[in-house]
Amino acid sequence: MITIELNGKKQEVPAGSSVSDILALIGSNGKNAAVLANEKIVRPENRSTAIVQEGDRIEVLVFAGGG
């Protein structure tokens, strides 16, 4: 296990986890979400190959529609 910061809170995740794995962990399919890893955008096509490391800061921003 490694420790990352996920949306401002410490979170333990399995070593070798991808950004896609993190999205699944929080119950998001990622379709309406933007992901930042250490303040850099992770594009949807790169999420399965972007592996998180100890101490990484991951921010998941979910877009909600409304009116």
Secondary structure, DSSP 8 states (H G I E B T S, - for coil): -EEEEETTEEEEE-TT-BHHHHHHHTT--STTEEEEETTEE--GGGTTT-B--TT-EEEEEE-----
